């Protein structure tokens, strides 16, 4: 990773950590990201991506957080633009199986992440999540599904499907 890119990701991490802290310390009932932080987020992610991520955070269908009873296994579930499409994202892992992630993040390196990953990072400190406790076995099954989906998304036969049509 180039030093510039490293610094870029580092500033994203520190901004998200600051947002988390200020929201945790806030006494107000309704947690809101300060305007200053929103401007910083916008400068790092761009207005369009930030707007789409915030739409997901405040969506009617909330982001789900599956966690095992002891809390060691955690997995986010975010709905795609089409309601029957669901993306699973591990906390702290910048990866998503959506088209946008593959095209804009991995291939074009034009975006640091996709709206789904960004939405999970904002939903957590904002408390906009439905938490679902699951058994270890169910978590392992979720994880196995996810790995299968990732392998499918890495198949070369799918690599050019829908390329450039991604507007996430
Ligand atoms: Zn995504």
Backbone and ligand atoms as CSV (ligand in chain L), in Angstrom:
chain,resi,resn,atom,element,x,y,z
A,1,UNK,N,N,0.849,-1.195,0.000
A,1,UNK,CA,C,0.000,0.000,0.000
A,1,UNK,C,C,0.888,1.249,0.000
A,2,UNK,N,N,0.592,2.198,-0.870
A,2,UNK,CA,C,1.422,3.408,-0.945
A,2,UNK,C,C,1.230,4.244,0.327
A,3,UNK,N,N,2.250,5.051,0.685
A,3,UNK,CA,C,2.121,5.864,1.912
A,3,UNK,C,C,0.911,6.789,1.852
A,4,UNK,N,N,0.611,7.333,0.671
A,4,UNK,CA,C,-0.550,8.209,0.540
A,4,UNK,C,C,-1.843,7.485,0.881
A,5,UNK,N,N,-1.945,6.271,0.327
A,5,UNK,CA,C,-3.144,5.482,0.556
A,5,UNK,C,C,-3.236,5.082,2.026
A,6,UNK,N,N,-2.082,4.741,2.584
A,6,UNK,CA,C,-2.050,4.374,3.992
A,6,UNK,C,C,-2.541,5.546,4.842
A,7,UNK,N,N,-2.027,6.739,4.581
A,7,UNK,CA,C,-2.450,7.926,5.328
A,7,UNK,C,C,-3.934,8.190,5.167
A,8,UNK,N,N,-4.414,7.944,3.960
A,8,UNK,CA,C,-5.828,8.164,3.670
A,8,UNK,C,C,-6.698,7.247,4.539
A,9,UNK,N,N,-6.364,5.953,4.543
A,9,UNK,CA,C,-7.143,5.006,5.347
A,9,UNK,C,C,-6.993,5.296,6.830
A,10,UNK,N,N,-5.793,5.762,7.205
A,10,UNK,CA,C,-5.545,6.117,8.589
A,10,UNK,C,C,-6.439,7.282,9.007
A,11,UNK,N,N,-6.602,8.282,8.124
A,11,UNK,CA,C,-7.450,9.411,8.512
A,11,UNK,C,C,-8.915,8.995,8.571
A,12,UNK,N,N,-9.317,8.025,7.741
A,12,UNK,CA,C,-10.691,7.507,7.834
A,12,UNK,C,C,-10.898,6.847,9.201
A,13,UNK,N,N,-9.947,5.987,9.585
A,13,UNK,CA,C,-10.049,5.285,10.864
A,13,UNK,C,C,-10.132,6.259,12.030
A,14,UNK,N,N,-9.260,7.281,12.006
A,14,UNK,CA,C,-9.249,8.170,13.154
A,14,UNK,C,C,-10.510,9.033,13.187
A,15,UNK,N,N,-11.011,9.420,12.027
A,15,UNK,CA,C,-12.264,10.184,12.014
A,15,UNK,C,C,-13.422,9.337,12.563
A,16,UNK,N,N,-13.501,8.073,12.110
A,16,UNK,CA,C,-14.594,7.206,12.584
A,16,UNK,C,C,-14.474,6.971,14.086
A,17,UNK,N,N,-13.235,6.857,14.571
A,17,UNK,CA,C,-13.033,6.664,16.010
A,17,UNK,C,C,-13.488,7.903,16.772
A,18,UNK,N,N,-13.164,9.089,16.242
A,18,UNK,CA,C,-13.588,10.330,16.911
A,18,UNK,C,C,-15.110,10.452,16.938
A,19,UNK,N,N,-15.747,10.092,15.815
A,19,UNK,CA,C,-17.214,10.157,15.759
A,19,UNK,C,C,-17.820,9.218,16.804
A,20,UNK,N,N,-17.257,8.010,16.856
A,20,UNK,CA,C,-17.712,7.022,17.835
A,20,UNK,C,C,-17.632,7.557,19.254
A,21,UNK,N,N,-16.480,8.144,19.597
A,21,UNK,CA,C,-16.269,8.657,20.948
A,21,UNK,C,C,-17.248,9.770,21.264
A,22,UNK,N,N,-17.402,10.720,20.344
A,22,UNK,CA,C,-18.251,11.858,20.664
A,22,UNK,C,C,-19.713,11.412,20.777
A,23,UNK,N,N,-20.109,10.418,19.993
A,23,UNK,CA,C,-21.492,9.938,20.100
A,23,UNK,C,C,-21.701,9.151,21.393
A,24,UNK,N,N,-20.673,8.412,21.798
A,24,UNK,CA,C,-20.782,7.631,23.027
A,24,UNK,C,C,-20.887,8.551,24.235
A,25,UNK,N,N,-20.138,9.670,24.172
A,25,UNK,CA,C,-20.140,10.592,25.305
A,25,UNK,C,C,-21.340,11.526,25.308
A,26,UNK,N,N,-22.062,11.546,24.181
A,26,UNK,CA,C,-23.171,12.494,24.108
A,26,UNK,C,C,-24.318,12.038,24.999
A,27,UNK,N,N,-24.901,13.003,25.727
A,27,UNK,CA,C,-25.986,12.671,26.657
A,27,UNK,C,C,-27.345,12.699,25.986
A,28,UNK,N,N,-27.334,13.282,24.796
A,28,UNK,CA,C,-28.621,13.477,24.135
A,28,UNK,C,C,-29.238,12.137,23.722
A,29,UNK,N,N,-30.553,12.092,23.732
A,29,UNK,CA,C,-31.280,10.864,23.390
A,29,UNK,C,C,-31.060,10.479,21.936
A,30,UNK,N,N,-31.180,11.510,21.076
A,30,UNK,CA,C,-30.995,11.245,19.654
A,30,UNK,C,C,-29.545,11.503,19.281
A,31,UNK,N,N,-28.892,10.456,18.844
A,31,UNK,CA,C,-27.486,10.574,18.474
A,31,UNK,C,C,-27.380,11.099,17.053
A,32,UNK,N,N,-26.630,12.190,16.917
A,32,UNK,CA,C,-26.440,12.751,15.583
A,32,UNK,C,C,-24.980,13.094,15.365
A,33,UNK,N,N,-24.508,12.859,14.161
A,33,UNK,CA,C,-23.135,13.213,13.818
A,33,UNK,C,C,-23.050,14.732,13.674
A,34,UNK,N,N,-22.038,15.335,14.293
A,34,UNK,CA,C,-21.909,16.794,14.237
A,34,UNK,C,C,-21.654,17.255,12.797
A,35,UNK,N,N,-22.001,18.521,12.539
A,35,UNK,CA,C,-21.807,19.054,11.184
A,35,UNK,C,C,-20.341,19.034,10.777
A,36,UNK,N,N,-19.460,19.316,11.730
A,36,UNK,CA,C,-18.022,19.281,11.423
A,36,UNK,C,C,-17.603,17.894,10.954
A,37,UNK,N,N,-18.061,16.868,11.697
A,37,UNK,CA,C,-17.706,15.501,11.322
A,37,UNK,C,C,-18.306,15.112,9.980
A,38,UNK,N,N,-19.532,15.608,9.741
A,38,UNK,CA,C,-20.162,15.309,8.449
A,38,UNK,C,C,-19.348,15.896,7.299
A,39,UNK,N,N,-18.822,17.122,7.518
A,39,UNK,CA,C,-18.000,17.746,6.480
A,39,UNK,C,C,-16.724,16.948,6.251
A,40,UNK,N,N,-16.131,16.467,7.355
A,40,UNK,CA,C,-14.912,15.664,7.220
A,40,UNK,C,C,-15.206,14.358,6.490
A,41,UNK,N,N,-16.333,13.729,6.854
A,41,UNK,CA,C,-16.730,12.490,6.174
A,41,UNK,C,C,-16.910,12.746,4.684
A,42,UNK,N,N,-17.535,13.888,4.389
A,42,UNK,CA,C,-17.796,14.228,2.999
A,42,UNK,C,C,-16.492,14.430,2.225
A,43,UNK,N,N,-15.507,15.032,2.884
A,43,UNK,CA,C,-14.246,15.269,2.178
A,43,UNK,C,C,-13.498,13.955,1.932
A,44,UNK,N,N,-13.709,12.960,2.793
A,44,UNK,CA,C,-13.014,11.678,2.603
A,44,UNK,C,C,-13.754,10.751,1.632
A,45,UNK,N,N,-15.079,10.762,1.699
A,45,UNK,CA,C,-15.848,9.785,0.919
A,45,UNK,C,C,-16.585,10.393,-0.268
A,46,UNK,N,N,-16.701,11.719,-0.276
A,46,UNK,CA,C,-17.493,12.366,-1.326
A,46,UNK,C,C,-18.948,12.430,-0.892
A,47,UNK,N,N,-19.627,13.475,-1.373
A,47,UNK,CA,C,-20.999,13.732,-0.946
A,47,UNK,C,C,-21.941,12.591,-1.356
A,48,UNK,N,N,-21.758,12.085,-2.582
A,48,UNK,CA,C,-22.683,11.077,-3.109
A,48,UNK,C,C,-22.627,9.790,-2.287
A,49,UNK,N,N,-21.397,9.297,-2.051
A,49,UNK,CA,C,-21.244,8.047,-1.306
A,49,UNK,C,C,-21.739,8.210,0.132
A,50,UNK,N,N,-21.382,9.335,0.758
A,50,UNK,CA,C,-21.825,9.578,2.136
A,50,UNK,C,C,-23.345,9.635,2.203
A,51,UNK,N,N,-23.953,10.336,1.250
A,51,UNK,CA,C,-25.409,10.458,1.225
A,51,UNK,C,C,-26.080,9.098,1.101
A,52,UNK,N,N,-25.537,8.256,0.223
A,52,UNK,CA,C,-26.135,6.929,0.025
A,52,UNK,C,C,-25.952,6.054,1.269
A,53,UNK,N,N,-24.803,6.203,1.933
A,53,UNK,CA,C,-24.573,5.422,3.156
A,53,UNK,C,C,-25.534,5.872,4.253
A,54,UNK,N,N,-25.727,7.193,4.381
A,54,UNK,CA,C,-26.634,7.693,5.422
A,54,UNK,C,C,-28.082,7.281,5.137
A,55,UNK,N,N,-28.432,7.215,3.850
A,55,UNK,CA,C,-29.771,6.718,3.507
A,55,UNK,C,C,-29.966,5.303,4.024
A,56,UNK,N,N,-28.922,4.487,3.911
A,56,UNK,CA,C,-29.018,3.107,4.409
A,56,UNK,C,C,-29.145,3.090,5.933
A,57,UNK,N,N,-28.392,3.989,6.593
A,57,UNK,CA,C,-28.422,4.037,8.055
A,57,UNK,C,C,-29.828,4.398,8.554
A,58,UNK,N,N,-30.484,5.333,7.843
A,58,UNK,CA,C,-31.809,5.782,8.275
A,58,UNK,C,C,-32.936,5.125,7.473
A,59,UNK,N,N,-32.613,4.033,6.827
A,59,UNK,CA,C,-33.583,3.301,6.021
A,59,UNK,C,C,-34.696,2.703,6.898
A,60,UNK,N,N,-35.846,2.474,6.271
A,60,UNK,CA,C,-36.953,1.811,6.988
A,60,UNK,C,C,-36.552,0.407,7.425
A,61,UNK,N,N,-35.768,-0.264,6.563
A,61,UNK,CA,C,-35.269,-1.594,6.925
A,61,UNK,C,C,-33.900,-1.418,7.562
A,62,UNK,N,N,-33.827,-1.523,8.900
A,62,UNK,CA,C,-32.559,-1.209,9.544
A,62,UNK,C,C,-31.474,-2.235,9.250
A,63,UNK,N,N,-30.235,-1.795,9.412
A,63,UNK,CA,C,-29.096,-2.695,9.283
A,63,UNK,C,C,-29.145,-3.664,10.464
A,64,UNK,N,N,-28.876,-4.935,10.174
A,64,UNK,CA,C,-28.907,-5.928,11.255
A,64,UNK,C,C,-27.492,-6.241,11.707
A,65,UNK,N,N,-27.355,-6.469,12.991
A,65,UNK,CA,C,-26.074,-6.945,13.509
A,65,UNK,C,C,-26.332,-8.282,14.208
A,66,UNK,N,N,-25.822,-9.336,13.589
A,66,UNK,CA,C,-25.913,-10.651,14.216
A,66,UNK,C,C,-24.717,-10.792,15.133
A,67,UNK,N,N,-24.983,-11.199,16.369
A,67,UNK,CA,C,-23.841,-11.497,17.241
A,67,UNK,C,C,-24.103,-12.754,18.046
A,68,UNK,N,N,-23.022,-13.508,18.256
A,68,UNK,CA,C,-23.174,-14.720,19.041
A,68,UNK,C,C,-23.318,-14.337,20.508
A,69,UNK,N,N,-23.853,-15.241,21.303
A,69,UNK,CA,C,-24.141,-14.931,22.705
A,69,UNK,C,C,-22.918,-14.374,23.440
A,70,UNK,N,N,-21.733,-14.911,23.150
A,70,UNK,CA,C,-20.544,-14.399,23.842
A,70,UNK,C,C,-19.923,-13.188,23.139
A,71,UNK,N,N,-20.515,-12.787,22.015
A,71,UNK,CA,C,-20.073,-11.564,21.342
A,71,UNK,C,C,-18.846,-11.717,20.450
A,72,UNK,N,N,-18.272,-12.921,20.374
A,72,UNK,CA,C,-17.044,-13.063,19.572
A,72,UNK,C,C,-17.346,-13.061,18.071
A,73,UNK,N,N,-18.494,-13.596,17.698
A,73,UNK,CA,C,-18.854,-13.603,16.285
A,73,UNK,C,C,-19.816,-12.467,15.992
A,74,UNK,N,N,-19.475,-11.632,15.021
A,74,UNK,CA,C,-20.358,-10.519,14.665
A,74,UNK,C,C,-20.405,-10.363,13.160
A,75,UNK,N,N,-21.577,-10.074,12.660
A,75,UNK,CA,C,-21.752,-9.932,11.223
A,75,UNK,C,C,-22.881,-8.930,10.953
A,76,UNK,N,N,-22.595,-7.948,10.098
A,76,UNK,CA,C,-23.635,-6.997,9.703
A,76,UNK,C,C,-24.383,-7.523,8.491
A,77,UNK,N,N,-25.644,-7.148,8.392
A,77,UNK,CA,C,-26.405,-7.468,7.201
A,77,UNK,C,C,-27.085,-6.180,6.713
A,78,UNK,N,N,-26.787,-5.804,5.461
A,78,UNK,CA,C,-27.302,-4.558,4.899
A,78,UNK,C,C,-28.094,-4.879,3.635
A,79,UNK,N,N,-29.277,-4.277,3.514
A,79,UNK,CA,C,-30.068,-4.491,2.303
A,79,UNK,C,C,-29.521,-3.683,1.141
A,80,UNK,N,N,-29.509,-4.302,-0.028
A,80,UNK,CA,C,-29.099,-3.600,-1.235
A,80,UNK,C,C,-30.237,-2.748,-1.763
A,81,UNK,N,N,-29.991,-2.096,-2.901
A,81,UNK,CA,C,-31.026,-1.239,-3.487
A,81,UNK,C,C,-32.253,-2.064,-3.862
A,82,UNK,N,N,-31.997,-3.292,-4.351
A,82,UNK,CA,C,-33.115,-4.209,-4.558
A,82,UNK,C,C,-33.323,-4.926,-3.235
A,83,UNK,N,N,-34.566,-4.930,-2.771
A,83,UNK,CA,C,-34.804,-5.400,-1.402
A,83,UNK,C,C,-34.447,-6.858,-1.159
A,84,UNK,N,N,-34.472,-7.668,-2.240
A,84,UNK,CA,C,-34.164,-9.075,-2.014
A,84,UNK,C,C,-32.653,-9.332,-1.955
A,85,UNK,N,N,-31.843,-8.302,-2.215
A,85,UNK,CA,C,-30.397,-8.483,-2.151
A,85,UNK,C,C,-29.893,-8.015,-0.788
A,86,UNK,N,N,-29.095,-8.877,-0.152
A,86,UNK,CA,C,-28.585,-8.563,1.172
A,86,UNK,C,C,-27.066,-8.728,1.155
A,87,UNK,N,N,-26.358,-7.776,1.749
A,87,UNK,CA,C,-24.898,-7.880,1.815
A,87,UNK,C,C,-24.465,-8.112,3.253
A,88,UNK,N,N,-23.533,-9.058,3.415
A,88,UNK,CA,C,-23.017,-9.338,4.751
A,88,UNK,C,C,-21.616,-8.760,4.894
A,89,UNK,N,N,-21.383,-8.093,5.981
A,89,UNK,CA,C,-20.116,-7.400,6.179
A,89,UNK,C,C,-19.595,-7.669,7.587
A,90,UNK,N,N,-18.314,-8.042,7.658
A,90,UNK,CA,C,-17.693,-8.250,8.962
A,90,UNK,C,C,-17.256,-6.921,9.545
A,91,UNK,N,N,-17.492,-6.707,10.842
A,91,UNK,CA,C,-17.027,-5.467,11.463
A,91,UNK,C,C,-15.505,-5.363,11.301
A,92,UNK,N,N,-15.044,-4.194,10.914
A,92,UNK,CA,C,-13.605,-3.957,10.813
A,92,UNK,C,C,-12.958,-4.499,9.548
A,93,UNK,N,N,-13.752,-5.122,8.674
A,93,UNK,CA,C,-13.183,-5.644,7.429
A,93,UNK,C,C,-13.757,-4.848,6.261
A,94,UNK,N,N,-12.873,-4.207,5.510
A,94,UNK,CA,C,-13.337,-3.407,4.392
A,94,UNK,C,C,-13.530,-4.309,3.175
A,95,UNK,N,N,-14.667,-4.989,3.152
A,95,UNK,CA,C,-14.991,-5.832,2.009
A,95,UNK,C,C,-16.491,-6.027,1.902
A,96,UNK,N,N,-16.975,-5.996,0.666
A,96,UNK,CA,C,-18.397,-6.213,0.407
A,96,UNK,C,C,-18.490,-6.946,-0.926
A,97,UNK,N,N,-19.527,-7.762,-1.083
A,97,UNK,CA,C,-19.653,-8.528,-2.328
A,97,UNK,C,C,-20.425,-7.761,-3.405
A,98,UNK,N,N,-20.766,-6.491,-3.147
A,98,UNK,CA,C,-21.564,-5.763,-4.139
A,98,UNK,C,C,-20.736,-5.400,-5.371
A,99,UNK,N,N,-21.442,-5.100,-6.456
A,99,UNK,CA,C,-20.834,-4.674,-7.729
A,99,UNK,C,C,-19.964,-3.445,-7.535
A,100,UNK,N,N,-20.508,-2.506,-6.778
A,100,UNK,CA,C,-19.849,-1.232,-6.587
A,100,UNK,C,C,-18.477,-1.416,-5.925
A,101,UNK,N,N,-18.428,-2.321,-4.945
A,101,UNK,CA,C,-17.151,-2.553,-4.273
A,101,UNK,C,C,-16.144,-3.132,-5.254
A,102,UNK,N,N,-16.610,-4.097,-6.042
A,102,UNK,CA,C,-15.667,-4.723,-6.974
A,102,UNK,C,C,-15.181,-3.722,-8.023
A,103,UNK,N,N,-16.108,-2.930,-8.548
A,103,UNK,CA,C,-15.725,-2.040,-9.642
A,103,UNK,C,C,-15.005,-0.780,-9.147
A,104,UNK,N,N,-15.664,-0.016,-8.258
A,104,UNK,CA,C,-15.125,1.296,-7.869
A,104,UNK,C,C,-14.007,1.203,-6.854
A,105,UNK,N,N,-14.033,0.179,-6.000
A,105,UNK,CA,C,-13.009,0.090,-4.946
A,105,UNK,C,C,-11.836,-0.764,-5.418
A,106,UNK,N,N,-12.133,-1.995,-5.883
A,106,UNK,CA,C,-11.038,-2.904,-6.219
A,106,UNK,C,C,-10.438,-2.618,-7.591
A,107,UNK,N,N,-11.298,-2.456,-8.592
A,107,UNK,CA,C,-10.754,-2.296,-9.950
A,107,UNK,C,C,-10.300,-0.866,-10.224
A,108,UNK,N,N,-11.171,0.105,-10.000
A,108,UNK,CA,C,-10.841,1.494,-10.341
A,108,UNK,C,C,-10.073,2.212,-9.231
A,109,UNK,N,N,-10.134,1.696,-8.025
A,109,UNK,CA,C,-9.545,2.341,-6.844
A,109,UNK,C,C,-9.966,3.814,-6.777
A,110,UNK,N,N,-11.234,4.008,-7.030
A,110,UNK,CA,C,-11.780,5.353,-7.130
A,110,UNK,C,C,-12.473,5.734,-5.818
A,111,UNK,N,N,-12.887,4.728,-5.064
A,111,UNK,CA,C,-13.581,4.933,-3.783
A,111,UNK,C,C,-12.873,4.108,-2.722
A,112,UNK,N,N,-12.798,4.622,-1.475
A,112,UNK,CA,C,-12.160,3.837,-0.412
A,112,UNK,C,C,-13.015,2.651,0.034
A,113,UNK,N,N,-14.306,2.733,-0.160
A,113,UNK,CA,C,-15.193,1.641,0.244
A,113,UNK,C,C,-16.537,1.820,-0.457
A,114,UNK,N,N,-17.490,0.933,-0.171
A,114,UNK,CA,C,-18.821,1.093,-0.770
A,114,UNK,C,C,-19.781,1.621,0.294
A,115,UNK,N,N,-20.981,1.973,-0.146
A,115,UNK,CA,C,-21.967,2.562,0.781
A,115,UNK,C,C,-22.368,1.580,1.880
A,116,UNK,N,N,-22.324,0.272,1.560
A,116,UNK,CA,C,-22.753,-0.713,2.563
A,116,UNK,C,C,-21.774,-0.766,3.744
A,117,UNK,N,N,-20.463,-0.820,3.407
A,117,UNK,CA,C,-19.455,-0.874,4.479
A,117,UNK,C,C,-19.489,0.423,5.280
A,118,UNK,N,N,-19.555,1.556,4.568
A,118,UNK,CA,C,-19.590,2.852,5.264
A,118,UNK,C,C,-20.822,2.947,6.169
A,119,UNK,N,N,-21.955,2.459,5.660
A,119,UNK,CA,C,-23.196,2.510,6.451
A,119,UNK,C,C,-23.050,1.719,7.754
A,120,UNK,N,N,-22.395,0.549,7.695
A,120,UNK,CA,C,-22.235,-0.231,8.936
A,120,UNK,C,C,-21.344,0.513,9.921
A,121,UNK,N,N,-20.334,1.227,9.395
A,121,UNK,CA,C,-19.428,1.941,10.289
A,121,UNK,C,C,-20.099,3.140,10.943
A,122,UNK,N,N,-21.110,3.693,10.287
A,122,UNK,CA,C,-21.822,4.834,10.865
A,122,UNK,C,C,-22.998,4.378,11.733
A,123,UNK,N,N,-23.615,3.265,11.333
A,123,UNK,CA,C,-24.803,2.784,12.069
A,123,UNK,C,C,-24.444,2.352,13.489
A,124,UNK,N,N,-23.248,1.798,13.637
A,124,UNK,CA,C,-22.843,1.279,14.952
A,124,UNK,C,C,-22.780,2.392,16.005
A,125,UNK,N,N,-21.966,3.459,15.782
A,125,UNK,CA,C,-21.961,4.522,16.803
A,125,UNK,C,C,-23.287,5.263,16.910
A,126,UNK,N,N,-24.061,5.299,15.821
A,126,UNK,CA,C,-25.347,6.003,15.870
A,126,UNK,C,C,-26.426,5.160,16.531
A,127,UNK,N,N,-26.123,3.887,16.768
A,127,UNK,CA,C,-27.099,3.005,17.403
A,127,UNK,C,C,-28.283,2.692,16.499
A,128,UNK,N,N,-28.099,2.804,15.175
A,128,UNK,CA,C,-29.183,2.515,14.236
A,128,UNK,C,C,-29.045,1.084,13.731
A,129,UNK,N,N,-29.217,0.138,14.620
A,129,UNK,CA,C,-29.031,-1.269,14.263
A,129,UNK,C,C,-30.085,-2.105,14.947
A,130,UNK,N,N,-30.470,-3.185,14.289
A,130,UNK,CA,C,-31.264,-4.193,14.962
A,130,UNK,C,C,-30.289,-5.299,15.345
A,131,UNK,N,N,-30.123,-5.506,16.648
A,131,UNK,CA,C,-29.182,-6.558,17.071
A,131,UNK,C,C,-29.914,-7.870,17.242
A,132,UNK,N,N,-29.327,-8.903,16.693
A,132,UNK,CA,C,-29.934,-10.225,16.780
A,132,UNK,C,C,-28.902,-11.190,17.357
A,133,UNK,N,N,-29.250,-11.785,18.471
A,133,UNK,CA,C,-28.333,-12.747,19.073
A,133,UNK,C,C,-28.585,-14.108,18.444
A,134,UNK,N,N,-27.511,-14.747,18.014
A,134,UNK,CA,C,-27.659,-16.071,17.396
A,134,UNK,C,C,-26.725,-17.074,18.064
A,135,UNK,N,N,-27.051,-18.332,17.851
A,135,UNK,CA,C,-26.210,-19.398,18.405
A,135,UNK,C,C,-24.943,-19.519,17.569
A,136,UNK,N,N,-23.891,-20.056,18.178
A,136,UNK,CA,C,-22.618,-20.242,17.473
A,136,UNK,C,C,-22.800,-20.985,16.159
A,137,UNK,N,N,-23.651,-22.027,16.201
A,137,UNK,CA,C,-23.846,-22.854,15.008
A,137,UNK,C,C,-24.449,-22.029,13.871
A,138,UNK,N,N,-25.427,-21.208,14.194
A,138,UNK,CA,C,-26.064,-20.365,13.179
A,138,UNK,C,C,-25.059,-19.373,12.610
A,139,UNK,N,N,-24.162,-18.881,13.454
A,139,UNK,CA,C,-23.144,-17.937,13.008
A,139,UNK,C,C,-22.188,-18.615,12.018
A,140,UNK,N,N,-21.802,-19.844,12.347
A,140,UNK,CA,C,-20.910,-20.595,11.456
A,140,UNK,C,C,-21.588,-20.805,10.097
A,141,UNK,N,N,-22.891,-21.062,10.121
A,141,UNK,CA,C,-23.618,-21.248,8.855
A,141,UNK,C,C,-23.669,-19.947,8.042
A,142,UNK,N,N,-23.904,-18.836,8.736
A,142,UNK,CA,C,-23.920,-17.526,8.062
A,142,UNK,C,C,-22.576,-17.269,7.393
A,143,UNK,N,N,-21.524,-17.598,8.147
A,143,UNK,CA,C,-20.162,-17.370,7.672
A,143,UNK,C,C,-19.865,-18.242,6.445
A,144,UNK,N,N,-20.333,-19.484,6.494
A,144,UNK,CA,C,-20.104,-20.389,5.366
A,144,UNK,C,C,-20.813,-19.867,4.119
A,145,UNK,N,N,-22.047,-19.352,4.286
A,145,UNK,CA,C,-22.779,-18.766,3.156
A,145,UNK,C,C,-22.003,-17.603,2.561
A,146,UNK,N,N,-21.451,-16.804,3.459
A,146,UNK,CA,C,-20.717,-15.617,3.034
A,146,UNK,C,C,-19.470,-16.007,2.232
A,147,UNK,N,N,-18.758,-16.992,2.720
A,147,UNK,CA,C,-17.546,-17.434,2.015
A,147,UNK,C,C,-17.906,-17.960,0.632
A,148,UNK,N,N,-19.015,-18.726,0.568
A,148,UNK,CA,C,-19.458,-19.236,-0.737
A,148,UNK,C,C,-19.786,-18.074,-1.686
A,149,UNK,N,N,-20.482,-17.062,-1.154
A,149,UNK,CA,C,-20.854,-15.913,-1.991
A,149,UNK,C,C,-19.617,-15.187,-2.487
A,150,UNK,N,N,-18.587,-15.078,-1.634
A,150,UNK,CA,C,-17.368,-14.377,-2.028
A,150,UNK,C,C,-16.625,-15.132,-3.115
A,151,UNK,N,N,-16.617,-16.453,-2.996
A,151,UNK,CA,C,-15.941,-17.234,-4.036
A,151,UNK,C,C,-16.667,-17.061,-5.358
A,152,UNK,N,N,-18.014,-17.051,-5.273
A,152,UNK,CA,C,-18.778,-16.849,-6.506
A,152,UNK,C,C,-18.440,-15.496,-7.122
A,153,UNK,N,N,-18.325,-14.465,-6.263
A,153,UNK,CA,C,-18.082,-13.115,-6.785
A,153,UNK,C,C,-16.677,-12.985,-7.364
A,154,UNK,N,N,-15.790,-13.907,-6.992
A,154,UNK,CA,C,-14.416,-13.847,-7.515
A,154,UNK,C,C,-14.244,-14.664,-8.788
A,155,UNK,N,N,-15.308,-15.383,-9.169
A,155,UNK,CA,C,-15.223,-16.175,-10.399
A,155,UNK,C,C,-15.007,-15.248,-11.592
A,156,UNK,N,N,-14.031,-15.580,-12.464
A,156,UNK,CA,C,-13.762,-14.711,-13.615
A,156,UNK,C,C,-14.968,-14.544,-14.533
A,157,UNK,N,N,-15.832,-15.552,-14.604
A,157,UNK,CA,C,-16.987,-15.468,-15.505
A,157,UNK,C,C,-17.931,-14.327,-15.126
A,158,UNK,N,N,-17.895,-13.922,-13.858
A,158,UNK,CA,C,-18.772,-12.827,-13.443
A,158,UNK,C,C,-18.066,-11.479,-13.515
A,159,UNK,N,N,-16.764,-11.520,-13.769
A,159,UNK,CA,C,-15.955,-10.314,-13.584
A,159,UNK,C,C,-16.409,-9.141,-14.435
A,160,UNK,N,N,-16.942,-9.405,-15.632
A,160,UNK,CA,C,-17.298,-8.261,-16.464
A,160,UNK,C,C,-18.801,-7.982,-16.430
A,161,UNK,N,N,-19.542,-8.829,-15.739
A,161,UNK,CA,C,-20.999,-8.642,-15.705
A,161,UNK,C,C,-21.353,-7.331,-15.025
A,162,UNK,N,N,-22.106,-6.512,-15.729
A,162,UNK,CA,C,-22.615,-5.285,-15.152
A,162,UNK,C,C,-21.537,-4.237,-14.888
A,163,UNK,N,N,-20.378,-4.437,-15.467
A,163,UNK,CA,C,-19.285,-3.495,-15.213
A,163,UNK,C,C,-19.667,-2.101,-15.693
A,164,UNK,N,N,-19.372,-1.127,-14.865
A,164,UNK,CA,C,-19.631,0.253,-15.271
A,164,UNK,C,C,-21.085,0.664,-15.066
A,165,UNK,N,N,-21.933,-0.303,-14.802
A,165,UNK,CA,C,-23.328,0.058,-14.632
A,165,UNK,C,C,-23.634,0.354,-13.168
A,166,UNK,N,N,-22.588,0.257,-12.351
A,166,UNK,CA,C,-22.796,0.357,-10.928
A,166,UNK,C,C,-22.975,1.808,-10.493
A,167,UNK,N,N,-24.091,2.069,-9.835
A,167,UNK,CA,C,-24.321,3.435,-9.383
A,167,UNK,C,C,-24.520,3.469,-7.876
A,168,UNK,N,N,-23.978,2.512,-7.188
A,168,UNK,CA,C,-24.160,2.479,-5.746
A,168,UNK,C,C,-23.434,3.627,-5.075
L,1,ZN,ZN,ZN,-21.231,-2.895,-0.884
